[in-house]
Amino acid sequence: MRVAIIDYGSGNLRSAAKAFERAAAEDGISARIEVTNEPEAVARADRAVLPGVGAFADCRRGLAAHARPFLGICVGMQLMADRGREFETVTGLGWIAGEVAPIEPSDAALKIPHIGWNEIEPRTPHPLLAGLGADAHGYFVHSYHFRVADPADLVAVTDYGGPLTAMIGHGNLVGTQFHPEKSQEAGLRLIGNFLRWRP
């Protein structure tokens, strides 16, 4: 199996690649993990991953291609929206209806950006959540969140002064606001589930 970690000029590529290599090895999955900015390599891949660190507009301008199944991480997930409102309004990929907007917690004592461990609360059953357990936590680093238009696309939320989207999914597309590559056992389980996933 070929897994393409898409290099679009931003993001935590090495940490994502290492997490995918570890998850594959632990699950006995034969996978070649490749960090690439070549559209042809992404098109040949069995799985594509868009990791994300950076601003929505910068990441959107750098993105060139995708393949199936697709996993977007953090800003990589946010790029799947219709639009992002980080510093400026920028058109997203429009793969899952919704928009990315600033986090506005109901508790003024909560700091932005939201950084740290939070519970992942499932809302819709999804194969990537299999085996994570009822109290799974993910590591979040973000100031903006994905407001889905269709509740059926909302897979999981986290609570940070109100519910925030933690995971989305539609067809062969899935995205996590949290960083599975930094989320220890739960993150590695999710990555392993993604590598085995047959949407």
LINZI-V270353 format. One record per backbone hydrogen bond with DSSP energy under -0.5 kcal/mol. NH is the residue of the N-H (numbers start at 1). CO is the residue of the C=O. Records with the same first field share a line. If there is no record, write none. Layout:
NH->CO ; CO
//
This chain:
3->32
4->47
5->3 ; 34
6->4 ; 49
7->36
8->6 ; 10
13->11
16->12
17->13
18->14
19->15
20->16
21->17
22->18
23->19
24->20
25->21
26->22
27->23
28->25
29->24
30->28
31->29
32->1
33->31
34->3 ; 32
36->5 ; 34
39->37
42->38
43->39
44->40
45->41 ; 42
46->2
47->2
48->69
49->4
50->71
51->49
59->55
60->56
61->57
62->58
63->59 ; 60
70->172
71->48
72->174
73->50
74->176
76->73
77->74
78->74
79->75
80->77
81->78
82->98
83->98
84->90
85->100
86->88
87->85
88->86
90->84 ; 88
92->82
93->79
94->81
95->80
96->80
99->147
100->83
101->99 ; 145
103->143
106->161
108->106
110->107
114->142
115->113
116->140
118->138
120->136
121->119 ; 157
122->120
123->155
124->155
129->126
130->127
132->129
136->133
138->118
140->116 ; 138
142->114
145->101
147->99 ; 145
148->146
149->97
150->97
151->149
153->150
154->151
155->153 ; 167
156->167
157->121
158->164
160->158 ; 162
164->158
166->156
167->156
168->175
169->153
170->173
173->170
174->70
175->168
176->72
177->166
178->166
179->139
180->178
182->179
183->180
186->183
187->183
188->184
189->185
190->186
191->187
192->188
193->189
194->190
195->191
196->192
197->193
//
